[in-house]
Amino acid sequence: MGHHAEGHGARAHDEVGHDPRPHAAVETAPRRDMGPPIAWFKGPSGNVLSVLQVK
Protein backbone atom coordinates (compact mmCIF):
# COMPACT_ATOMS: atom_id res chain seq x y z
CA MET A 1 0.00 0.00 0.00
CA GLY A 2 2.69 2.48 1.02
CA HIS A 3 4.69 1.76 -2.12
CA HIS A 4 1.70 2.51 -4.36
CA ALA A 5 1.11 5.89 -2.70
CA GLU A 6 4.79 6.82 -3.04
CA GLY A 7 4.84 6.00 -6.76
CA HIS A 8 1.64 7.94 -7.37
CA GLY A 9 2.98 11.06 -5.67
CA ALA A 10 6.25 10.98 -7.60
CA ARG A 11 4.41 10.45 -10.87
CA ALA A 12 2.01 13.36 -10.31
CA HIS A 13 4.92 15.69 -9.50
CA ASP A 14 6.76 14.67 -12.68
CA GLU A 15 3.67 15.22 -14.82
CA VAL A 16 3.08 18.74 -13.54
CA GLY A 17 6.69 19.82 -14.05
CA HIS A 18 7.48 17.96 -17.25
CA ASP A 19 4.20 17.50 -19.14
CA PRO A 20 3.77 20.33 -21.71
CA ARG A 21 0.10 19.38 -22.18
CA PRO A 22 -1.32 21.43 -19.29
CA HIS A 23 0.78 24.41 -20.38
CA ALA A 24 -0.64 24.35 -23.90
CA ALA A 25 -4.22 24.38 -22.60
CA VAL A 26 -3.47 27.29 -20.27
CA GLU A 27 -1.74 29.27 -23.03
CA THR A 28 -4.79 29.06 -25.30
CA ALA A 29 -7.14 30.57 -22.68
CA PRO A 30 -5.37 33.89 -21.93
CA ARG A 31 -4.98 34.59 -25.64
CA ARG A 32 -8.74 35.07 -25.86
CA ASP A 33 -8.52 37.80 -23.22
CA MET A 34 -5.68 39.56 -25.04
CA GLY A 35 -7.99 41.01 -27.70
CA PRO A 36 -11.27 40.64 -29.61
CA PRO A 37 -12.99 37.26 -29.98
CA ILE A 38 -10.98 34.93 -32.20
CA ALA A 39 -12.34 32.01 -34.21
CA TRP A 40 -9.95 29.06 -34.44
CA PHE A 41 -10.29 26.77 -37.43
CA LYS A 42 -9.01 23.31 -36.53
CA GLY A 43 -8.07 20.83 -39.24
CA PRO A 44 -8.78 17.08 -39.28
CA SER A 45 -5.70 16.45 -37.14
CA GLY A 46 -6.79 19.04 -34.57
CA ASN A 47 -4.13 21.58 -35.58
CA VAL A 48 -4.96 25.25 -36.02
CA LEU A 49 -4.98 26.13 -39.71
CA SER A 50 -5.91 29.83 -39.60
CA VAL A 51 -7.14 32.52 -37.22
CA LEU A 52 -9.91 35.03 -37.93
CA GLN A 53 -10.93 38.05 -35.84
CA VAL A 54 -14.66 38.37 -35.22
CA LYS A 55 -16.05 41.89 -34.79
PDB file of N, CA, C and O in Angstrom:
ATOM      1  N   MET A   1       0.842  -1.202   0.000  1.00  0.00           N
ATOM      2  CA  MET A   1       0.000   0.000   0.000  1.00  0.00           C
ATOM      3  C   MET A   1       0.881   1.258   0.000  1.00  0.00           C
ATOM      4  O   MET A   1       0.705   2.150  -0.829  1.00  0.00           O
ATOM      5  N   GLY A   2       1.816   1.311   0.930  1.00  0.00           N
ATOM      6  CA  GLY A   2       2.690   2.480   1.015  1.00  0.00           C
ATOM      7  C   GLY A   2       3.439   2.708  -0.283  1.00  0.00           C
ATOM      8  O   GLY A   2       3.587   3.845  -0.731  1.00  0.00           O
ATOM      9  N   HIS A   3       3.908   1.630  -0.884  1.00  0.00           N
ATOM     10  CA  HIS A   3       4.690   1.758  -2.124  1.00  0.00           C
ATOM     11  C   HIS A   3       3.840   2.386  -3.226  1.00  0.00           C
ATOM     12  O   HIS A   3       4.319   3.229  -3.985  1.00  0.00           O
ATOM     13  N   HIS A   4       2.582   1.972  -3.308  1.00  0.00           N
ATOM     14  CA  HIS A   4       1.698   2.506  -4.358  1.00  0.00           C
ATOM     15  C   HIS A   4       1.531   4.021  -4.192  1.00  0.00           C
ATOM     16  O   HIS A   4       1.599   4.773  -5.165  1.00  0.00           O
ATOM     17  N   ALA A   5       1.315   4.452  -2.960  1.00  0.00           N
ATOM     18  CA  ALA A   5       1.113   5.887  -2.703  1.00  0.00           C
ATOM     19  C   ALA A   5       2.377   6.665  -3.079  1.00  0.00           C
ATOM     20  O   ALA A   5       2.295   7.745  -3.665  1.00  0.00           O
ATOM     21  N   GLU A   6       3.528   6.121  -2.744  1.00  0.00           N
ATOM     22  CA  GLU A   6       4.787   6.817  -3.041  1.00  0.00           C
ATOM     23  C   GLU A   6       4.947   6.995  -4.551  1.00  0.00           C
ATOM     24  O   GLU A   6       5.281   8.081  -5.023  1.00  0.00           O
ATOM     25  N   GLY A   7       4.706   5.920  -5.302  1.00  0.00           N
ATOM     26  CA  GLY A   7       4.842   5.995  -6.757  1.00  0.00           C
ATOM     27  C   GLY A   7       3.873   7.009  -7.338  1.00  0.00           C
ATOM     28  O   GLY A   7       4.237   7.777  -8.229  1.00  0.00           O
ATOM     29  N   HIS A   8       2.654   7.019  -6.846  1.00  0.00           N
ATOM     30  CA  HIS A   8       1.636   7.935  -7.370  1.00  0.00           C
ATOM     31  C   HIS A   8       2.075   9.388  -7.162  1.00  0.00           C
ATOM     32  O   HIS A   8       1.975  10.211  -8.072  1.00  0.00           O
ATOM     33  N   GLY A   9       2.556   9.691  -5.971  1.00  0.00           N
ATOM     34  CA  GLY A   9       2.978  11.060  -5.672  1.00  0.00           C
ATOM     35  C   GLY A   9       4.114  11.496  -6.586  1.00  0.00           C
ATOM     36  O   GLY A   9       4.092  12.604  -7.123  1.00  0.00           O
ATOM     37  N   ALA A  10       5.103  10.630  -6.764  1.00  0.00           N
ATOM     38  CA  ALA A  10       6.254  10.982  -7.602  1.00  0.00           C
ATOM     39  C   ALA A  10       5.792  11.189  -9.046  1.00  0.00           C
ATOM     40  O   ALA A  10       6.267  12.094  -9.732  1.00  0.00           O
ATOM     41  N   ARG A  11       4.876  10.357  -9.495  1.00  0.00           N
ATOM     42  CA  ARG A  11       4.409  10.453 -10.873  1.00  0.00           C
ATOM     43  C   ARG A  11       3.664  11.781 -11.093  1.00  0.00           C
ATOM     44  O   ARG A  11       3.890  12.471 -12.087  1.00  0.00           O
ATOM     45  N   ALA A  12       2.792  12.119 -10.170  1.00  0.00           N
ATOM     46  CA  ALA A  12       2.008  13.355 -10.312  1.00  0.00           C
ATOM     47  C   ALA A  12       2.949  14.559 -10.376  1.00  0.00           C
ATOM     48  O   ALA A  12       2.743  15.471 -11.177  1.00  0.00           O
ATOM     49  N   HIS A  13       3.974  14.560  -9.536  1.00  0.00           N
ATOM     50  CA  HIS A  13       4.920  15.685  -9.504  1.00  0.00           C
ATOM     51  C   HIS A  13       5.638  15.800 -10.855  1.00  0.00           C
ATOM     52  O   HIS A  13       5.825  16.901 -11.374  1.00  0.00           O
ATOM     53  N   ASP A  14       6.032  14.663 -11.410  1.00  0.00           N
ATOM     54  CA  ASP A  14       6.756  14.674 -12.685  1.00  0.00           C
ATOM     55  C   ASP A  14       5.853  15.204 -13.802  1.00  0.00           C
ATOM     56  O   ASP A  14       6.292  15.960 -14.669  1.00  0.00           O
ATOM     57  N   GLU A  15       4.590  14.790 -13.762  1.00  0.00           N
ATOM     58  CA  GLU A  15       3.666  15.218 -14.817  1.00  0.00           C
ATOM     59  C   GLU A  15       3.474  16.736 -14.812  1.00  0.00           C
ATOM     60  O   GLU A  15       3.447  17.370 -15.867  1.00  0.00           O
ATOM     61  N   VAL A  16       3.343  17.299 -13.635  1.00  0.00           N
ATOM     62  CA  VAL A  16       3.085  18.743 -13.541  1.00  0.00           C
ATOM     63  C   VAL A  16       4.294  19.552 -14.003  1.00  0.00           C
ATOM     64  O   VAL A  16       4.139  20.609 -14.615  1.00  0.00           O
ATOM     65  N   GLY A  17       5.494  19.058 -13.710  1.00  0.00           N
ATOM     66  CA  GLY A  17       6.695  19.819 -14.046  1.00  0.00           C
ATOM     67  C   GLY A  17       7.260  19.492 -15.415  1.00  0.00           C
ATOM     68  O   GLY A  17       8.054  20.264 -15.952  1.00  0.00           O
ATOM     69  N   HIS A  18       6.869  18.363 -15.990  1.00  0.00           N
ATOM     70  CA  HIS A  18       7.476  17.956 -17.255  1.00  0.00           C
ATOM     71  C   HIS A  18       6.466  17.907 -18.403  1.00  0.00           C
ATOM     72  O   HIS A  18       6.829  18.110 -19.562  1.00  0.00           O
ATOM     73  N   ASP A  19       5.201  17.638 -18.078  1.00  0.00           N
ATOM     74  CA  ASP A  19       4.198  17.497 -19.143  1.00  0.00           C
ATOM     75  C   ASP A  19       3.866  18.862 -19.759  1.00  0.00           C
ATOM     76  O   ASP A  19       3.404  19.748 -19.040  1.00  0.00           O
ATOM     77  N   PRO A  20       4.083  19.059 -21.050  1.00  0.00           N
ATOM     78  CA  PRO A  20       3.770  20.330 -21.707  1.00  0.00           C
ATOM     79  C   PRO A  20       2.281  20.442 -22.044  1.00  0.00           C
ATOM     80  O   PRO A  20       1.820  21.495 -22.483  1.00  0.00           O
ATOM     81  N   ARG A  21       1.535  19.362 -21.839  1.00  0.00           N
ATOM     82  CA  ARG A  21       0.105  19.375 -22.179  1.00  0.00           C
ATOM     83  C   ARG A  21      -0.654  20.450 -21.399  1.00  0.00           C
ATOM     84  O   ARG A  21      -1.309  21.296 -22.008  1.00  0.00           O
ATOM     85  N   PRO A  22      -0.582  20.435 -20.073  1.00  0.00           N
ATOM     86  CA  PRO A  22      -1.322  21.434 -19.290  1.00  0.00           C
ATOM     87  C   PRO A  22      -0.942  22.864 -19.676  1.00  0.00           C
ATOM     88  O   PRO A  22      -1.788  23.758 -19.672  1.00  0.00           O
ATOM     89  N   HIS A  23       0.311  23.070 -20.003  1.00  0.00           N
ATOM     90  CA  HIS A  23       0.776  24.411 -20.380  1.00  0.00           C
ATOM     91  C   HIS A  23       0.082  24.876 -21.653  1.00  0.00           C
ATOM     92  O   HIS A  23      -0.350  26.024 -21.748  1.00  0.00           O
ATOM     93  N   ALA A  24      -0.022  23.985 -22.624  1.00  0.00           N
ATOM     94  CA  ALA A  24      -0.637  24.346 -23.904  1.00  0.00           C
ATOM     95  C   ALA A  24      -2.088  24.780 -23.685  1.00  0.00           C
ATOM     96  O   ALA A  24      -2.539  25.765 -24.270  1.00  0.00           O
ATOM     97  N   ALA A  25      -2.809  24.052 -22.848  1.00  0.00           N
ATOM     98  CA  ALA A  25      -4.220  24.376 -22.598  1.00  0.00           C
ATOM     99  C   ALA A  25      -4.334  25.736 -21.917  1.00  0.00           C
ATOM    100  O   ALA A  25      -5.236  26.516 -22.221  1.00  0.00           O
ATOM    101  N   VAL A  26      -3.423  26.012 -21.004  1.00  0.00           N
ATOM    102  CA  VAL A  26      -3.466  27.287 -20.272  1.00  0.00           C
ATOM    103  C   VAL A  26      -3.086  28.446 -21.190  1.00  0.00           C
ATOM    104  O   VAL A  26      -3.602  29.553 -21.039  1.00  0.00           O
ATOM    105  N   GLU A  27      -2.196  28.199 -22.129  1.00  0.00           N
ATOM    106  CA  GLU A  27      -1.743  29.271 -23.029  1.00  0.00           C
ATOM    107  C   GLU A  27      -2.854  29.693 -23.992  1.00  0.00           C
ATOM    108  O   GLU A  27      -2.918  30.850 -24.407  1.00  0.00           O
ATOM    109  N   THR A  28      -3.723  28.749 -24.342  1.00  0.00           N
ATOM    110  CA  THR A  28      -4.789  29.064 -25.301  1.00  0.00           C
ATOM    111  C   THR A  28      -5.874  29.932 -24.666  1.00  0.00           C
ATOM    112  O   THR A  28      -6.537  30.699 -25.364  1.00  0.00           O
ATOM    113  N   ALA A  29      -6.062  29.818 -23.349  1.00  0.00           N
ATOM    114  CA  ALA A  29      -7.136  30.567 -22.676  1.00  0.00           C
ATOM    115  C   ALA A  29      -6.832  32.065 -22.599  1.00  0.00           C
ATOM    116  O   ALA A  29      -7.659  32.870 -23.029  1.00  0.00           O
ATOM    117  N   PRO A  30      -5.684  32.460 -22.071  1.00  0.00           N
ATOM    118  CA  PRO A  30      -5.367  33.888 -21.932  1.00  0.00           C
ATOM    119  C   PRO A  30      -5.352  34.623 -23.268  1.00  0.00           C
ATOM    120  O   PRO A  30      -5.629  35.822 -23.314  1.00  0.00           O
ATOM    121  N   ARG A  31      -5.041  33.939 -24.326  1.00  0.00           N
ATOM    122  CA  ARG A  31      -4.982  34.589 -25.644  1.00  0.00           C
ATOM    123  C   ARG A  31      -6.341  35.206 -25.980  1.00  0.00           C
ATOM    124  O   ARG A  31      -6.405  36.256 -26.619  1.00  0.00           O
ATOM    125  N   ARG A  32      -7.401  34.571 -25.562  1.00  0.00           N
ATOM    126  CA  ARG A  32      -8.742  35.070 -25.863  1.00  0.00           C
ATOM    127  C   ARG A  32      -8.959  36.415 -25.156  1.00  0.00           C
ATOM    128  O   ARG A  32      -9.662  37.288 -25.665  1.00  0.00           O
ATOM    129  N   ASP A  33      -8.351  36.565 -23.991  1.00  0.00           N
ATOM    130  CA  ASP A  33      -8.523  37.803 -23.222  1.00  0.00           C
ATOM    131  C   ASP A  33      -7.641  38.926 -23.776  1.00  0.00           C
ATOM    132  O   ASP A  33      -7.888  40.102 -23.511  1.00  0.00           O
ATOM    133  N   MET A  34      -6.633  38.567 -24.529  1.00  0.00           N
ATOM    134  CA  MET A  34      -5.682  39.563 -25.044  1.00  0.00           C
ATOM    135  C   MET A  34      -6.370  40.558 -25.980  1.00  0.00           C
ATOM    136  O   MET A  34      -6.000  41.732 -26.008  1.00  0.00           O
ATOM    137  N   GLY A  35      -7.358  40.108 -26.739  1.00  0.00           N
ATOM    138  CA  GLY A  35      -7.990  41.015 -27.696  1.00  0.00           C
ATOM    139  C   GLY A  35      -9.412  40.598 -28.014  1.00  0.00           C
ATOM    140  O   GLY A  35     -10.063  39.947 -27.198  1.00  0.00           O
ATOM    141  N   PRO A  36      -9.905  40.967 -29.196  1.00  0.00           N
ATOM    142  CA  PRO A  36     -11.273  40.642 -29.606  1.00  0.00           C
ATOM    143  C   PRO A  36     -11.455  39.143 -29.754  1.00  0.00           C
ATOM    144  O   PRO A  36     -10.475  38.400 -29.799  1.00  0.00           O
ATOM    145  N   PRO A  37     -12.711  38.690 -29.832  1.00  0.00           N
ATOM    146  CA  PRO A  37     -12.985  37.255 -29.984  1.00  0.00           C
ATOM    147  C   PRO A  37     -12.287  36.693 -31.223  1.00  0.00           C
ATOM    148  O   PRO A  37     -12.291  37.316 -32.285  1.00  0.00           O
ATOM    149  N   ILE A  38     -11.704  35.540 -31.079  1.00  0.00           N
ATOM    150  CA  ILE A  38     -10.980  34.930 -32.204  1.00  0.00           C
ATOM    151  C   ILE A  38     -11.587  33.560 -32.532  1.00  0.00           C
ATOM    152  O   ILE A  38     -11.854  32.762 -31.634  1.00  0.00           O
ATOM    153  N   ALA A  39     -11.796  33.302 -33.793  1.00  0.00           N
ATOM    154  CA  ALA A  39     -12.339  32.005 -34.210  1.00  0.00           C
ATOM    155  C   ALA A  39     -11.200  31.119 -34.702  1.00  0.00           C
ATOM    156  O   ALA A  39     -10.488  31.467 -35.644  1.00  0.00           O
ATOM    157  N   TRP A  40     -11.043  29.972 -34.052  1.00  0.00           N
ATOM    158  CA  TRP A  40      -9.953  29.060 -34.435  1.00  0.00           C
ATOM    159  C   TRP A  40     -10.493  27.977 -35.359  1.00  0.00           C
ATOM    160  O   TRP A  40     -11.469  27.304 -35.028  1.00  0.00           O
ATOM    161  N   PHE A  41      -9.870  27.811 -36.497  1.00  0.00           N
ATOM    162  CA  PHE A  41     -10.291  26.766 -37.427  1.00  0.00           C
ATOM    163  C   PHE A  41      -9.346  25.580 -37.299  1.00  0.00           C
ATOM    164  O   PHE A  41      -8.183  25.648 -37.697  1.00  0.00           O
ATOM    165  N   LYS A  42      -9.864  24.491 -36.738  1.00  0.00           N
ATOM    166  CA  LYS A  42      -9.015  23.310 -36.531  1.00  0.00           C
ATOM    167  C   LYS A  42      -9.172  22.334 -37.694  1.00  0.00           C
ATOM    168  O   LYS A  42     -10.282  22.083 -38.166  1.00  0.00           O
ATOM    169  N   GLY A  43      -8.048  21.790 -38.146  1.00  0.00           N
ATOM    170  CA  GLY A  43      -8.070  20.829 -39.241  1.00  0.00           C
ATOM    171  C   GLY A  43      -8.448  19.443 -38.749  1.00  0.00           C
ATOM    172  O   GLY A  43      -8.759  19.270 -37.571  1.00  0.00           O
ATOM    173  N   PRO A  44      -8.425  18.457 -39.631  1.00  0.00           N
ATOM    174  CA  PRO A  44      -8.785  17.075 -39.280  1.00  0.00           C
ATOM    175  C   PRO A  44      -7.876  16.511 -38.196  1.00  0.00           C
ATOM    176  O   PRO A  44      -8.299  15.657 -37.417  1.00  0.00           O
ATOM    177  N   SER A  45      -6.642  16.974 -38.138  1.00  0.00           N
ATOM    178  CA  SER A  45      -5.702  16.449 -37.139  1.00  0.00           C
ATOM    179  C   SER A  45      -5.832  17.207 -35.826  1.00  0.00           C
ATOM    180  O   SER A  45      -5.219  16.822 -34.831  1.00  0.00           O
ATOM    181  N   GLY A  46      -6.624  18.284 -35.806  1.00  0.00           N
ATOM    182  CA  GLY A  46      -6.787  19.045 -34.569  1.00  0.00           C
ATOM    183  C   GLY A  46      -5.839  20.228 -34.505  1.00  0.00           C
ATOM    184  O   GLY A  46      -5.799  20.938 -33.501  1.00  0.00           O
ATOM    185  N   ASN A  47      -5.074  20.446 -35.570  1.00  0.00           N
ATOM    186  CA  ASN A  47      -4.130  21.578 -35.580  1.00  0.00           C
ATOM    187  C   ASN A  47      -4.830  22.849 -36.060  1.00  0.00           C
ATOM    188  O   ASN A  47      -5.779  22.788 -36.842  1.00  0.00           O
ATOM    189  N   VAL A  48      -4.361  23.975 -35.595  1.00  0.00           N
ATOM    190  CA  VAL A  48      -4.962  25.251 -36.015  1.00  0.00           C
ATOM    191  C   VAL A  48      -4.453  25.630 -37.408  1.00  0.00           C
ATOM    192  O   VAL A  48      -3.248  25.763 -37.622  1.00  0.00           O
ATOM    193  N   LEU A  49      -5.369  25.798 -38.337  1.00  0.00           N
ATOM    194  CA  LEU A  49      -4.981  26.130 -39.711  1.00  0.00           C
ATOM    195  C   LEU A  49      -4.905  27.646 -39.906  1.00  0.00           C
ATOM    196  O   LEU A  49      -3.945  28.149 -40.490  1.00  0.00           O
ATOM    197  N   SER A  50      -5.909  28.371 -39.420  1.00  0.00           N
ATOM    198  CA  SER A  50      -5.911  29.826 -39.600  1.00  0.00           C
ATOM    199  C   SER A  50      -6.687  30.488 -38.472  1.00  0.00           C
ATOM    200  O   SER A  50      -7.479  29.841 -37.785  1.00  0.00           O
ATOM    201  N   VAL A  51      -6.452  31.787 -38.288  1.00  0.00           N
ATOM    202  CA  VAL A  51      -7.140  32.524 -37.218  1.00  0.00           C
ATOM    203  C   VAL A  51      -7.866  33.733 -37.804  1.00  0.00           C
ATOM    204  O   VAL A  51      -7.295  34.500 -38.580  1.00  0.00           O
ATOM    205  N   LEU A  52      -9.128  33.891 -37.422  1.00  0.00           N
ATOM    206  CA  LEU A  52      -9.911  35.029 -37.927  1.00  0.00           C
ATOM    207  C   LEU A  52     -10.433  35.856 -36.759  1.00  0.00           C
ATOM    208  O   LEU A  52     -10.844  35.305 -35.738  1.00  0.00           O
ATOM    209  N   GLN A  53     -10.419  37.174 -36.907  1.00  0.00           N
ATOM    210  CA  GLN A  53     -10.929  38.051 -35.842  1.00  0.00           C
ATOM    211  C   GLN A  53     -12.403  38.353 -36.092  1.00  0.00           C
ATOM    212  O   GLN A  53     -12.784  38.786 -37.180  1.00  0.00           O
ATOM    213  N   VAL A  54     -13.221  38.120 -35.076  1.00  0.00           N
ATOM    214  CA  VAL A  54     -14.661  38.371 -35.223  1.00  0.00           C
ATOM    215  C   VAL A  54     -15.010  39.715 -34.594  1.00  0.00           C
ATOM    216  O   VAL A  54     -14.648  39.977 -33.447  1.00  0.00           O
ATOM    217  N   LYS A  55     -15.705  40.559 -35.335  1.00  0.00           N
ATOM    218  CA  LYS A  55     -16.051  41.890 -34.785  1.00  0.00           C
ATOM    219  C   LYS A  55     -17.556  42.029 -34.691  1.00  0.00           C
ATOM    220  O   LYS A  55     -18.055  43.067 -34.256  1.00  0.00           O
TER     221      LYS A  55
END
